[in-house]
């Protein structure tokens, strides 16, 4: 399959375009960019920096991928990198920045992610697979997002926050604390509103799975006594139950980081 580049686009010397890449009108591809097989830049899209896109990605008009981190004094550098997996779609005016070398240097996005109009992924974020970011959702630097997380429109996440897999971030939520796996958060500032039950059912979690997750959730967030004591008791009670321990271990691994709790 041949590669197609519209004559109005600029492909800098050094860029690597694999088989079947399509670059439409008025696009710009930088010298240190690699576009995977079958990736399509529809029009007016920009890919810069030391950036690697997987196969079959789509960049809609005015998507800007691989920009310099929004950090005072940051400049383009080969140590400032971005890696994006296969089959990711970036809609109009969405942005993803490369990492900042002083704090890791790598922004990474998994496979099959959908980034809608105006959404932003900042430097050094680590995004899992099958993540959906609705219109104008924004992630600050160093945010870690697990697989299958959905962000509603206008949601915003504070830097260094962690969001566990299969979580749901409600539209307009302002997240300043870590969000447990399977959780659903809403509001400004966001509070834990329960579990993302609908999303878990859609992804094939069984009734037994949901029962285990609910039991762990109740033990940690709704029991008697101090939160740290409930967490320790739950770790003992649910030992060997993988989904329950995923929720419990996520909290414990955060150390002193605040965790988003029910209002």
FIKOLZA-1660 file (N, C-alpha, C; in steps of 0.1 Angstrom, whole numbers, plus 5000, padded with zeros to 4 digits):
% residues 263
   i   px   py   pz ch aa at
   1 5009 4988 5000  A  X  N
   1 5000 5000 5000  A  X CA
   1 5009 5012 5000  A  X  C
   2 5006 5022 4991  A  X  N
   2 5015 5033 4990  A  X CA
   2 5011 5044 5000  A  X  C
   3 5021 5053 5002  A  X  N
   3 5019 5064 5011  A  X CA
   3 5015 5076 5003  A  X  C
   4 5006 5084 5008  A  X  N
   4 5001 5096 5000  A  X CA
   4 5003 5108 5008  A  X  C
   5 5009 5118 5002  A  X  N
   5 5011 5131 5009  A  X CA
   5 5006 5142 5000  A  X  C
   6 4997 5150 5005  A  X  N
   6 4992 5161 4997  A  X CA
   6 5003 5172 4995  A  X  C
   7 5003 5178 4983  A  X  N
   7 5014 5187 4979  A  X CA
   7 5014 5200 4988  A  X  C
   8 5004 5203 4995  A  X  N
   8 5004 5215 5004  A  X CA
   8 5010 5212 5018  A  X  C
   9 5012 5199 5021  A  X  N
   9 5017 5195 5034  A  X CA
   9 5033 5196 5034  A  X  C
  10 5038 5197 5046  A  X  N
  10 5053 5198 5048  A  X CA
  10 5057 5186 5056  A  X  C
  11 5066 5178 5050  A  X  N
  11 5071 5166 5057  A  X CA
  11 5086 5169 5058  A  X  C
  12 5091 5171 5070  A  X  N
  12 5105 5175 5072  A  X CA
  12 5114 5162 5070  A  X  C
  13 5126 5165 5065  A  X  N
  13 5136 5155 5062  A  X CA
  13 5139 5147 5075  A  X  C
  14 5139 5134 5075  A  X  N
  14 5141 5126 5087  A  X CA
  14 5128 5119 5092  A  X  C
  15 5117 5124 5088  A  X  N
  15 5104 5118 5092  A  X CA
  15 5102 5105 5086  A  X  C
  16 5097 5095 5094  A  X  N
  16 5095 5082 5089  A  X CA
  16 5080 5079 5087  A  X  C
  17 5075 5077 5074  A  X  N
  17 5061 5074 5071  A  X CA
  17 5061 5059 5066  A  X  C
  18 5053 5051 5073  A  X  N
  18 5052 5037 5070  A  X CA
  18 5041 5035 5059  A  X  C
  19 5040 5023 5054  A  X  N
  19 5031 5019 5043  A  X CA
  19 5017 5024 5046  A  X  C
  20 5011 5030 5036  A  X  N
  20 4997 5033 5037  A  X CA
  20 4994 5046 5045  A  X  C
  21 5004 5053 5049  A  X  N
  21 5001 5066 5056  A  X CA
  21 4995 5076 5046  A  X  C
  22 4985 5083 5051  A  X  N
  22 4979 5094 5043  A  X CA
  22 4980 5107 5050  A  X  C
  23 4986 5117 5043  A  X  N
  23 4988 5130 5049  A  X CA
  23 4980 5140 5040  A  X  C
  24 4969 5145 5045  A  X  N
  24 4960 5154 5037  A  X CA
  24 4966 5168 5036  A  X  C
  25 4957 5177 5032  A  X  N
  25 4962 5191 5029  A  X CA
  25 4966 5198 5042  A  X  C
  26 4977 5206 5040  A  X  N
  26 4981 5216 5050  A  X CA
  26 4985 5210 5063  A  X  C
  27 4991 5198 5063  A  X  N
  27 4996 5192 5075  A  X CA
  27 5011 5194 5077  A  X  C
  28 5016 5192 5089  A  X  N
  28 5030 5194 5091  A  X CA
  28 5035 5182 5100  A  X  C
  29 5046 5175 5095  A  X  N
  29 5052 5164 5101  A  X CA
  29 5066 5167 5104  A  X  C
  30 5070 5167 5117  A  X  N
  30 5084 5171 5120  A  X CA
  30 5094 5160 5117  A  X  C
  31 5107 5164 5118  A  X  N
  31 5118 5155 5114  A  X CA
  31 5120 5143 5123  A  X  C
  32 5115 5143 5135  A  X  N
  32 5117 5132 5144  A  X CA
  32 5104 5125 5147  A  X  C
  33 5096 5125 5137  A  X  N
  33 5083 5118 5138  A  X CA
  33 5082 5105 5131  A  X  C
  34 5076 5095 5136  A  X  N
  34 5073 5083 5130  A  X CA
  34 5058 5080 5130  A  X  C
  35 5053 5078 5117  A  X  N
  35 5039 5075 5116  A  X CA
  35 5037 5061 5112  A  X  C
  36 5029 5053 5120  A  X  N
  36 5027 5039 5117  A  X CA
  36 5019 5036 5105  A  X  C
  37 5019 5024 5100  A  X  N
  37 5012 5020 5088  A  X CA
  37 4997 5023 5089  A  X  C
  38 4992 5029 5079  A  X  N
  38 4978 5032 5078  A  X CA
  38 4973 5044 5085  A  X  C
  39 4982 5051 5092  A  X  N
  39 4978 5063 5100  A  X CA
  39 4974 5074 5090  A  X  C
  40 4964 5082 5094  A  X  N
  40 4958 5092 5085  A  X CA
  40 4958 5106 5092  A  X  C
  41 4963 5116 5085  A  X  N
  41 4962 5130 5090  A  X CA
  41 4952 5136 5080  A  X  C
  42 4940 5139 5084  A  X  N
  42 4930 5143 5075  A  X CA
  42 4933 5156 5068  A  X  C
  43 4935 5167 5076  A  X  N
  43 4940 5180 5071  A  X CA
  43 4944 5189 5082  A  X  C
  44 4953 5198 5080  A  X  N
  44 4957 5208 5090  A  X CA
  44 4961 5203 5103  A  X  C
  45 4966 5190 5103  A  X  N
  45 4971 5184 5115  A  X CA
  45 4986 5186 5117  A  X  C
  46 4991 5186 5129  A  X  N
  46 5005 5188 5132  A  X CA
  46 5010 5177 5141  A  X  C
  47 5021 5171 5137  A  X  N
  47 5028 5161 5145  A  X CA
  47 5043 5166 5146  A  X  C
  48 5047 5169 5158  A  X  N
  48 5061 5174 5160  A  X CA
  48 5068 5167 5171  A  X  C
  49 5080 5172 5174  A  X  N
  49 5088 5166 5185  A  X CA
  49 5093 5152 5182  A  X  C
  50 5098 5145 5192  A  X  N
  50 5103 5131 5190  A  X CA
  50 5090 5123 5193  A  X  C
  51 5083 5120 5183  A  X  N
  51 5069 5114 5185  A  X CA
  51 5068 5102 5176  A  X  C
  52 5062 5091 5182  A  X  N
  52 5059 5079 5174  A  X CA
  52 5044 5076 5176  A  X  C
  53 5038 5075 5164  A  X  N
  53 5024 5071 5164  A  X CA
  53 5023 5056 5158  A  X  C
  54 5014 5048 5164  A  X  N
  54 5013 5035 5160  A  X CA
  54 5005 5034 5147  A  X  C
  55 5001 5022 5143  A  X  N
  55 4994 5021 5130  A  X CA
  55 4979 5024 5132  A  X  C
  56 4973 5028 5120  A  X  N
  56 4959 5031 5119  A  X CA
  56 4954 5041 5128  A  X  C
  57 4962 5051 5132  A  X  N
  57 4957 5063 5140  A  X CA
  57 4951 5073 5130  A  X  C
  58 4942 5082 5136  A  X  N
  58 4936 5092 5128  A  X CA
  58 4937 5105 5135  A  X  C
  59 4942 5115 5128  A  X  N
  59 4943 5129 5133  A  X CA
  59 4933 5138 5125  A  X  C
  60 4923 5143 5132  A  X  N
  60 4913 5152 5125  A  X CA
  60 4919 5166 5124  A  X  C
  61 4912 5175 5116  A  X  N
  61 4918 5188 5114  A  X CA
  61 4921 5195 5127  A  X  C
  62 4933 5201 5127  A  X  N
  62 4939 5210 5137  A  X CA
  62 4942 5202 5150  A  X  C
  63 4943 5189 5149  A  X  N
  63 4949 5182 5160  A  X CA
  63 4964 5185 5161  A  X  C
  64 4969 5187 5173  A  X  N
  64 4983 5191 5174  A  X CA
  64 4990 5181 5184  A  X  C
  65 4998 5172 5178  A  X  N
  65 5004 5161 5186  A  X CA
  65 5019 5163 5187  A  X  C
  66 5025 5161 5199  A  X  N
  66 5039 5162 5200  A  X CA
  66 5044 5176 5203  A  X  C
  67 5036 5185 5208  A  X  N
  67 5041 5198 5211  A  X CA
  67 5050 5198 5223  A  X  C
  68 5056 5210 5225  A  X  N
  68 5065 5212 5236  A  X CA
  68 5057 5212 5249  A  X  C
  69 5062 5206 5260  A  X  N
  69 5055 5207 5273  A  X CA
  69 5052 5222 5277  A  X  C
  70 5041 5224 5283  A  X  N
  70 5037 5237 5288  A  X CA
  70 5043 5239 5302  A  X  C
  71 5057 5240 5302  A  X  N
  71 5065 5243 5313  A  X CA
  71 5074 5254 5310  A  X  C
  72 5075 5263 5320  A  X  N
  72 5084 5275 5317  A  X CA
  72 5098 5270 5314  A  X  C
  73 5103 5275 5303  A  X  N
  73 5117 5272 5299  A  X CA
  73 5118 5259 5290  A  X  C
  74 5107 5252 5288  A  X  N
  74 5108 5240 5280  A  X CA
  74 5110 5243 5266  A  X  C
  75 5119 5234 5259  A  X  N
  75 5122 5236 5245  A  X CA
  75 5121 5222 5239  A  X  C
  76 5120 5222 5226  A  X  N
  76 5121 5209 5219  A  X CA
  76 5134 5202 5221  A  X  C
  77 5134 5189 5224  A  X  N
  77 5146 5182 5227  A  X CA
  77 5143 5167 5223  A  X  C
  78 5154 5160 5218  A  X  N
  78 5152 5146 5215  A  X CA
  78 5149 5138 5228  A  X  C
  79 5152 5143 5240  A  X  N
  79 5148 5136 5252  A  X CA
  79 5134 5139 5257  A  X  C
  80 5127 5147 5249  A  X  N
  80 5113 5150 5252  A  X CA
  80 5104 5142 5242  A  X  C
  81 5098 5131 5247  A  X  N
  81 5093 5121 5238  A  X CA
  81 5078 5119 5240  A  X  C
  82 5072 5113 5229  A  X  N
  82 5057 5109 5230  A  X CA
  82 5056 5096 5222  A  X  C
  83 5049 5087 5228  A  X  N
  83 5046 5074 5221  A  X CA
  83 5031 5072 5222  A  X  C
  84 5025 5069 5211  A  X  N
  84 5011 5066 5210  A  X CA
  84 5008 5053 5203  A  X  C
  85 5000 5045 5209  A  X  N
  85 4997 5031 5203  A  X CA
  85 4988 5031 5191  A  X  C
  86 4985 5019 5187  A  X  N
  86 4977 5018 5175  A  X CA
  86 4962 5022 5176  A  X  C
  87 4956 5026 5165  A  X  N
  87 4942 5029 5164  A  X CA
  87 4937 5039 5174  A  X  C
  88 4945 5049 5176  A  X  N
  88 4940 5061 5184  A  X CA
  88 4935 5072 5175  A  X  C
  89 4924 5078 5180  A  X  N
  89 4918 5089 5172  A  X CA
  89 4918 5102 5180  A  X  C
  90 4923 5113 5173  A  X  N
  90 4924 5126 5179  A  X CA
  90 4916 5136 5171  A  X  C
  91 4905 5141 5177  A  X  N
  91 4896 5150 5170  A  X CA
  91 4901 5164 5170  A  X  C
  92 4893 5173 5164  A  X  N
  92 4897 5186 5161  A  X CA
  92 4902 5194 5174  A  X  C
  93 4913 5200 5172  A  X  N
  93 4919 5209 5183  A  X CA
  93 4923 5201 5195  A  X  C
  94 4924 5188 5195  A  X  N
  94 4930 5181 5206  A  X CA
  94 4945 5182 5206  A  X  C
  95 4951 5181 5218  A  X  N
  95 4965 5183 5219  A  X CA
  95 4971 5172 5228  A  X  C
  96 4983 5168 5225  A  X  N
  96 4991 5159 5233  A  X CA
  96 5006 5164 5233  A  X  C
  97 5011 5166 5245  A  X  N
  97 5025 5171 5246  A  X CA
  97 5035 5160 5249  A  X  C
  98 5047 5162 5244  A  X  N
  98 5058 5153 5248  A  X CA
  98 5062 5155 5263  A  X  C
  99 5070 5145 5268  A  X  N
  99 5074 5146 5282  A  X CA
  99 5085 5157 5284  A  X  C
 100 5086 5160 5297  A  X  N
 100 5096 5170 5301  A  X CA
 100 5108 5162 5306  A  X  C
 101 5120 5164 5300  A  X  N
 101 5132 5156 5303  A  X CA
 101 5136 5156 5318  A  X  C
 102 5133 5167 5324  A  X  N
 102 5137 5168 5338  A  X CA
 102 5129 5159 5348  A  X  C
 103 5117 5155 5343  A  X  N
 103 5109 5147 5352  A  X CA
 103 5104 5134 5345  A  X  C
 104 5113 5128 5336  A  X  N
 104 5109 5116 5330  A  X CA
 104 5111 5116 5315  A  X  C
 105 5105 5126 5309  A  X  N
 105 5107 5128 5294  A  X CA
 105 5098 5121 5285  A  X  C
 106 5088 5113 5290  A  X  N
 106 5080 5104 5281  A  X CA
 106 5065 5106 5284  A  X  C
 107 5058 5110 5275  A  X  N
 107 5043 5109 5275  A  X CA
 107 5039 5096 5267  A  X  C
 108 5030 5089 5273  A  X  N
 108 5026 5076 5266  A  X CA
 108 5011 5074 5266  A  X  C
 109 5006 5070 5254  A  X  N
 109 4992 5067 5252  A  X CA
 109 4990 5053 5247  A  X  C
 110 4981 5045 5253  A  X  N
 110 4980 5032 5248  A  X CA
 110 4972 5030 5235  A  X  C
 111 4966 5019 5233  A  X  N
 111 4960 5016 5220  A  X CA
 111 4945 5019 5221  A  X  C
 112 4939 5022 5209  A  X  N
 112 4924 5023 5208  A  X CA
 112 4918 5034 5217  A  X  C
 113 4925 5045 5218  A  X  N
 113 4920 5056 5226  A  X CA
 113 4913 5066 5217  A  X  C
 114 4903 5073 5223  A  X  N
 114 4895 5083 5215  A  X CA
 114 4896 5096 5223  A  X  C
 115 4902 5106 5217  A  X  N
 115 4904 5119 5223  A  X CA
 115 4895 5129 5215  A  X  C
 116 4885 5134 5221  A  X  N
 116 4875 5143 5213  A  X CA
 116 4880 5157 5212  A  X  C
 117 4871 5165 5207  A  X  N
 117 4874 5179 5204  A  X CA
 117 4879 5187 5216  A  X  C
 118 4891 5193 5214  A  X  N
 118 4896 5202 5224  A  X CA
 118 4902 5196 5236  A  X  C
 119 4903 5182 5237  A  X  N
 119 4908 5176 5249  A  X CA
 119 4923 5177 5249  A  X  C
 120 4929 5176 5261  A  X  N
 120 4943 5178 5262  A  X CA
 120 4950 5168 5271  A  X  C
 121 4961 5163 5267  A  X  N
 121 4970 5153 5275  A  X CA
 121 4983 5160 5277  A  X  C
 122 4987 5164 5289  A  X  N
 122 4999 5171 5292  A  X CA
 122 5011 5162 5292  A  X  C
 123 5022 5169 5295  A  X  N
 123 5035 5162 5295  A  X CA
 123 5036 5151 5306  A  X  C
 124 5043 5140 5302  A  X  N
 124 5046 5129 5311  A  X CA
 124 5033 5122 5316  A  X  C
 125 5022 5123 5310  A  X  N
 125 5010 5115 5313  A  X CA
 125 5013 5101 5308  A  X  C
 126 5007 5091 5315  A  X  N
 126 5008 5077 5312  A  X CA
 126 4993 5072 5310  A  X  C
 127 4989 5071 5298  A  X  N
 127 4975 5067 5295  A  X CA
 127 4974 5053 5291  A  X  C
 128 4964 5046 5297  A  X  N
 128 4962 5032 5293  A  X CA
 128 4955 5030 5279  A  X  C
 129 4950 5019 5277  A  X  N
 129 4943 5016 5264  A  X CA
 129 4928 5017 5266  A  X  C
 130 4921 5020 5255  A  X  N
 130 4906 5021 5254  A  X CA
 130 4901 5032 5263  A  X  C
 131 4909 5043 5264  A  X  N
 131 4905 5054 5272  A  X CA
 131 4898 5064 5263  A  X  C
 132 4887 5070 5268  A  X  N
 132 4879 5079 5260  A  X CA
 132 4879 5093 5268  A  X  C
 133 4883 5103 5261  A  X  N
 133 4882 5117 5267  A  X CA
 133 4873 5125 5259  A  X  C
 134 4861 5129 5265  A  X  N
 134 4851 5136 5258  A  X CA
 134 4856 5151 5256  A  X  C
 135 4848 5159 5250  A  X  N
 135 4851 5172 5245  A  X CA
 135 4856 5181 5257  A  X  C
 136 4868 5187 5255  A  X  N
 136 4875 5196 5264  A  X CA
 136 4879 5190 5277  A  X  C
 137 4879 5177 5278  A  X  N
 137 4885 5171 5290  A  X CA
 137 4900 5174 5290  A  X  C
 138 4906 5176 5302  A  X  N
 138 4920 5180 5303  A  X CA
 138 4928 5173 5314  A  X  C
 139 4940 5168 5311  A  X  N
 139 4948 5161 5320  A  X CA
 139 4961 5169 5322  A  X  C
 140 4964 5173 5335  A  X  N
 140 4976 5180 5337  A  X CA
 140 4988 5170 5337  A  X  C
 141 5000 5176 5340  A  X  N
 141 5012 5167 5338  A  X CA
 141 5013 5156 5348  A  X  C
 142 5019 5145 5344  A  X  N
 142 5022 5133 5352  A  X CA
 142 5009 5126 5357  A  X  C
 143 4998 5127 5350  A  X  N
 143 4986 5120 5354  A  X CA
 143 4988 5105 5349  A  X  C
 144 4984 5095 5357  A  X  N
 144 4984 5081 5353  A  X CA
 144 4970 5077 5352  A  X  C
 145 4966 5071 5341  A  X  N
 145 4952 5067 5338  A  X CA
 145 4953 5052 5334  A  X  C
 146 4945 5044 5340  A  X  N
 146 4944 5030 5337  A  X CA
 146 4936 5027 5325  A  X  C
 147 4935 5014 5321  A  X  N
 147 4927 5011 5309  A  X CA
 147 4912 5013 5311  A  X  C
 148 4905 5016 5300  A  X  N
 148 4890 5016 5300  A  X CA
 148 4884 5027 5308  A  X  C
 149 4892 5038 5310  A  X  N
 149 4886 5050 5318  A  X CA
 149 4879 5059 5308  A  X  C
 150 4868 5064 5312  A  X  N
 150 4860 5074 5305  A  X CA
 150 4859 5087 5312  A  X  C
 151 4862 5098 5304  A  X  N
 151 4862 5111 5310  A  X CA
 151 4850 5119 5303  A  X  C
 152 4841 5124 5311  A  X  N
 152 4831 5133 5305  A  X CA
 152 4836 5146 5301  A  X  C
 153 4828 5153 5293  A  X  N
 153 4832 5166 5288  A  X CA
 153 4835 5176 5299  A  X  C
 154 4846 5184 5296  A  X  N
 154 4850 5194 5305  A  X CA
 154 4856 5189 5319  A  X  C
 155 4858 5176 5320  A  X  N
 155 4865 5171 5332  A  X CA
 155 4879 5176 5332  A  X  C
 156 4885 5178 5344  A  X  N
 156 4899 5182 5345  A  X CA
 156 4905 5175 5357  A  X  C
 157 4918 5171 5354  A  X  N
 157 4925 5163 5364  A  X CA
 157 4938 5170 5368  A  X  C
 158 4940 5171 5381  A  X  N
 158 4952 5177 5387  A  X CA
 158 4964 5169 5384  A  X  C
 159 4976 5176 5384  A  X  N
 159 4988 5169 5381  A  X CA
 159 4992 5159 5391  A  X  C
 160 4998 5148 5387  A  X  N
 160 5003 5137 5395  A  X CA
 160 4991 5128 5400  A  X  C
 161 4979 5131 5396  A  X  N
 161 4968 5122 5401  A  X CA
 161 4969 5109 5394  A  X  C
 162 4963 5099 5401  A  X  N
 162 4962 5085 5395  A  X CA
 162 4947 5081 5394  A  X  C
 163 4944 5075 5383  A  X  N
 163 4930 5071 5380  A  X CA
 163 4931 5056 5377  A  X  C
 164 4924 5048 5385  A  X  N
 164 4925 5033 5383  A  X CA
 164 4916 5029 5371  A  X  C
 165 4919 5017 5366  A  X  N
 165 4912 5012 5354  A  X CA
 165 4897 5011 5356  A  X  C
 166 4890 5012 5345  A  X  N
 166 4875 5011 5345  A  X CA
 166 4868 5021 5354  A  X  C
 167 4874 5032 5356  A  X  N
 167 4868 5043 5364  A  X CA
 167 4860 5052 5354  A  X  C
 168 4851 5060 5359  A  X  N
 168 4843 5069 5352  A  X CA
 168 4844 5083 5358  A  X  C
 169 4849 5093 5350  A  X  N
 169 4850 5107 5355  A  X CA
 169 4839 5115 5349  A  X  C
 170 4829 5119 5357  A  X  N
 170 4818 5126 5352  A  X CA
 170 4821 5139 5345  A  X  C
 171 4811 5143 5337  A  X  N
 171 4813 5156 5330  A  X CA
 171 4814 5168 5339  A  X  C
 172 4824 5176 5337  A  X  N
 172 4827 5188 5345  A  X CA
 172 4833 5185 5358  A  X  C
 173 4837 5173 5361  A  X  N
 173 4843 5170 5374  A  X CA
 173 4857 5176 5374  A  X  C
 174 4861 5181 5386  A  X  N
 174 4874 5186 5389  A  X CA
 174 4881 5176 5398  A  X  C
 175 4890 5169 5393  A  X  N
 175 4896 5158 5401  A  X CA
 175 4910 5162 5407  A  X  C
 176 4911 5163 5420  A  X  N
 176 4923 5167 5427  A  X CA
 176 4929 5156 5436  A  X  C
 177 4922 5144 5436  A  X  N
 177 4926 5133 5444  A  X CA
 177 4926 5120 5435  A  X  C
 178 4933 5110 5440  A  X  N
 178 4933 5097 5432  A  X CA
 178 4919 5091 5432  A  X  C
 179 4916 5084 5421  A  X  N
 179 4903 5078 5419  A  X CA
 179 4906 5063 5418  A  X  C
 180 4899 5055 5426  A  X  N
 180 4900 5041 5427  A  X CA
 180 4896 5034 5414  A  X  C
 181 4902 5022 5411  A  X  N
 181 4897 5014 5400  A  X CA
 181 4882 5011 5402  A  X  C
 182 4875 5011 5391  A  X  N
 182 4860 5008 5391  A  X CA
 182 4852 5019 5397  A  X  C
 183 4858 5030 5401  A  X  N
 183 4850 5041 5408  A  X CA
 183 4843 5050 5398  A  X  C
 184 4833 5058 5403  A  X  N
 184 4827 5068 5395  A  X CA
 184 4827 5081 5404  A  X  C
 185 4832 5092 5398  A  X  N
 185 4833 5104 5405  A  X CA
 185 4826 5115 5398  A  X  C
 186 4821 5125 5406  A  X  N
 186 4814 5136 5400  A  X CA
 186 4816 5148 5409  A  X  C
 187 4815 5160 5403  A  X  N
 187 4814 5173 5410  A  X CA
 187 4827 5181 5410  A  X  C
 188 4827 5192 5417  A  X  N
 188 4837 5202 5418  A  X CA
 188 4838 5206 5433  A  X  C
 189 4849 5201 5439  A  X  N
 189 4859 5191 5436  A  X CA
 189 4852 5178 5436  A  X  C
 190 4857 5168 5428  A  X  N
 190 4851 5156 5426  A  X CA
 190 4850 5147 5438  A  X  C
 191 4839 5141 5441  A  X  N
 191 4837 5131 5452  A  X CA
 191 4833 5118 5446  A  X  C
 192 4837 5107 5453  A  X  N
 192 4833 5094 5449  A  X CA
 192 4818 5092 5450  A  X  C
 193 4812 5088 5439  A  X  N
 193 4797 5087 5438  A  X CA
 193 4793 5072 5438  A  X  C
 194 4803 5063 5440  A  X  N
 194 4800 5049 5439  A  X CA
 194 4809 5042 5429  A  X  C
 195 4804 5031 5424  A  X  N
 195 4812 5023 5414  A  X CA
 195 4806 5025 5400  A  X  C
 196 4815 5023 5390  A  X  N
 196 4811 5025 5376  A  X CA
 196 4804 5012 5372  A  X  C
 197 4793 5009 5378  A  X  N
 197 4786 4996 5375  A  X CA
 197 4782 4994 5361  A  X  C
 198 4777 5004 5355  A  X  N
 198 4773 5003 5341  A  X CA
 198 4784 5000 5332  A  X  C
 199 4795 5007 5334  A  X  N
 199 4807 5004 5326  A  X CA
 199 4813 4990 5328  A  X  C
 200 4813 4986 5340  A  X  N
 200 4818 4972 5343  A  X CA
 200 4809 4962 5337  A  X  C
 201 4796 4963 5337  A  X  N
 201 4787 4954 5330  A  X CA
 201 4790 4954 5315  A  X  C
 202 4791 4965 5309  A  X  N
 202 4794 4966 5295  A  X CA
 202 4807 4959 5291  A  X  C
 203 4816 4959 5300  A  X  N
 203 4829 4953 5297  A  X CA
 203 4830 4938 5301  A  X  C
 204 4819 4932 5305  A  X  N
 204 4818 4918 5307  A  X CA
 204 4821 4913 5321  A  X  C
 205 4822 4922 5331  A  X  N
 205 4824 4918 5345  A  X CA
 205 4811 4910 5349  A  X  C
 206 4813 4898 5356  A  X  N
 206 4803 4890 5360  A  X CA
 206 4796 4895 5373  A  X  C
 207 4785 4889 5376  A  X  N
 207 4778 4892 5389  A  X CA
 207 4787 4889 5401  A  X  C
 208 4794 4878 5400  A  X  N
 208 4804 4875 5411  A  X CA
 208 4815 4886 5412  A  X  C
 209 4820 4890 5400  A  X  N
 209 4830 4901 5400  A  X CA
 209 4824 4913 5407  A  X  C
 210 4812 4917 5403  A  X  N
 210 4806 4929 5408  A  X CA
 210 4804 4928 5423  A  X  C
 211 4800 4916 5427  A  X  N
 211 4797 4914 5442  A  X CA
 211 4810 4916 5450  A  X  C
 212 4821 4910 5444  A  X  N
 212 4834 4912 5451  A  X CA
 212 4839 4926 5452  A  X  C
 213 4837 4933 5441  A  X  N
 213 4841 4948 5441  A  X CA
 213 4833 4956 5450  A  X  C
 214 4820 4953 5450  A  X  N
 214 4811 4961 5459  A  X CA
 214 4814 4958 5474  A  X  C
 215 4817 4945 5477  A  X  N
 215 4820 4942 5491  A  X CA
 215 4833 4949 5495  A  X  C
 216 4843 4949 5487  A  X  N
 216 4855 4957 5490  A  X CA
 216 4853 4972 5492  A  X  C
 217 4845 4977 5483  A  X  N
 217 4841 4991 5483  A  X CA
 217 4834 4995 5497  A  X  C
 218 4825 4987 5500  A  X  N
 218 4817 4989 5513  A  X CA
 218 4827 4988 5525  A  X  C
 219 4835 4978 5525  A  X  N
 219 4844 4976 5536  A  X CA
 219 4854 4988 5538  A  X  C
 220 4859 4993 5527  A  X  N
 220 4869 5004 5527  A  X CA
 220 4862 5018 5530  A  X  C
 221 4851 5020 5523  A  X  N
 221 4845 5034 5524  A  X CA
 221 4833 5035 5533  A  X  C
 222 4827 5025 5537  A  X  N
 222 4814 5026 5545  A  X CA
 222 4814 5019 5559  A  X  C
 223 4825 5013 5562  A  X  N
 223 4826 5007 5575  A  X CA
 223 4828 5016 5587  A  X  C
 224 4829 5011 5599  A  X  N
 224 4831 5018 5611  A  X CA
 224 4846 5021 5613  A  X  C
 225 4849 5031 5621  A  X  N
 225 4863 5034 5624  A  X CA
 225 4870 5043 5614  A  X  C
 226 4883 5044 5616  A  X  N
 226 4892 5052 5608  A  X CA
 226 4894 5046 5594  A  X  C
 227 4896 5054 5584  A  X  N
 227 4898 5049 5571  A  X CA
 227 4910 5040 5570  A  X  C
 228 4921 5044 5576  A  X  N
 228 4933 5036 5575  A  X CA
 228 4931 5022 5582  A  X  C
 229 4923 5022 5592  A  X  N
 229 4920 5009 5599  A  X CA
 229 4911 5000 5591  A  X  C
 230 4901 5006 5584  A  X  N
 230 4892 4999 5575  A  X CA
 230 4900 4993 5564  A  X  C
 231 4909 5001 5558  A  X  N
 231 4917 4996 5547  A  X CA
 231 4926 4984 5551  A  X  C
 232 4932 4985 5563  A  X  N
 232 4940 4974 5568  A  X CA
 232 4932 4961 5570  A  X  C
 233 4920 4963 5576  A  X  N
 233 4911 4952 5578  A  X CA
 233 4907 4945 5565  A  X  C
 234 4904 4954 5555  A  X  N
 234 4899 4949 5542  A  X CA
 234 4910 4941 5535  A  X  C
 235 4923 4946 5537  A  X  N
 235 4934 4939 5530  A  X CA
 235 4935 4925 5536  A  X  C
 236 4932 4923 5548  A  X  N
 236 4932 4909 5554  A  X CA
 236 4920 4901 5550  A  X  C
 237 4909 4908 5550  A  X  N
 237 4896 4900 5547  A  X CA
 237 4895 4896 5533  A  X  C
 238 4901 4904 5524  A  X  N
 238 4899 4901 5509  A  X CA
 238 4912 4895 5503  A  X  C
 239 4921 4891 5511  A  X  N
 239 4934 4885 5506  A  X CA
 239 4931 4873 5496  A  X  C
 240 4937 4873 5485  A  X  N
 240 4935 4863 5475  A  X CA
 240 4923 4866 5465  A  X  C
 241 4915 4876 5467  A  X  N
 241 4905 4880 5458  A  X CA
 241 4910 4892 5449  A  X  C
 242 4912 4888 5437  A  X  N
 242 4920 4897 5428  A  X CA
 242 4914 4911 5426  A  X  C
 243 4901 4912 5423  A  X  N
 243 4895 4924 5420  A  X CA
 243 4894 4933 5433  A  X  C
 244 4890 4927 5444  A  X  N
 244 4890 4934 5456  A  X CA
 244 4904 4940 5460  A  X  C
 245 4914 4931 5458  A  X  N
 245 4927 4936 5462  A  X CA
 245 4933 4946 5452  A  X  C
 246 4928 4946 5440  A  X  N
 246 4932 4957 5430  A  X CA
 246 4928 4970 5436  A  X  C
 247 4915 4971 5441  A  X  N
 247 4910 4983 5446  A  X CA
 247 4918 4987 5459  A  X  C
 248 4920 4977 5468  A  X  N
 248 4927 4980 5480  A  X CA
 248 4942 4984 5478  A  X  C
 249 4949 4976 5469  A  X  N
 249 4963 4979 5467  A  X CA
 249 4965 4992 5460  A  X  C
 250 4955 4996 5451  A  X  N
 250 4957 5009 5445  A  X CA
 250 4958 5020 5455  A  X  C
 251 4949 5019 5465  A  X  N
 251 4949 5029 5476  A  X CA
 251 4963 5029 5484  A  X  C
 252 4967 5017 5487  A  X  N
 252 4979 5015 5495  A  X CA
 252 4991 5020 5488  A  X  C
 253 4992 5017 5475  A  X  N
 253 5003 5021 5467  A  X CA
 253 5005 5036 5465  A  X  C
 254 4994 5043 5468  A  X  N
 254 4995 5058 5467  A  X CA
 254 5002 5064 5479  A  X  C
 255 5005 5057 5489  A  X  N
 255 5012 5063 5500  A  X CA
 255 5003 5073 5507  A  X  C
 256 5009 5085 5508  A  X  N
 256 5003 5096 5514  A  X CA
 256 4994 5104 5505  A  X  C
 257 4993 5100 5492  A  X  N
 257 4984 5108 5483  A  X CA
 257 4969 5107 5488  A  X  C
 258 4962 5118 5487  A  X  N
 258 4948 5118 5491  A  X CA
 258 4940 5109 5480  A  X  C
 259 4930 5102 5486  A  X  N
 259 4921 5094 5477  A  X CA
 259 4908 5100 5477  A  X  C
 260 4901 5100 5465  A  X  N
 260 4888 5106 5464  A  X CA
 260 4878 5097 5471  A  X  C
 261 4871 5103 5481  A  X  N
 261 4861 5095 5489  A  X CA
 261 4847 5100 5487  A  X  C
 262 4837 5093 5492  A  X  N
 262 4823 5097 5490  A  X CA
 262 4821 5111 5497  A  X  C
 263 4812 5119 5492  A  X  N
 263 4809 5132 5498  A  X CA
 263 4802 5130 5512  A  X  C
% end
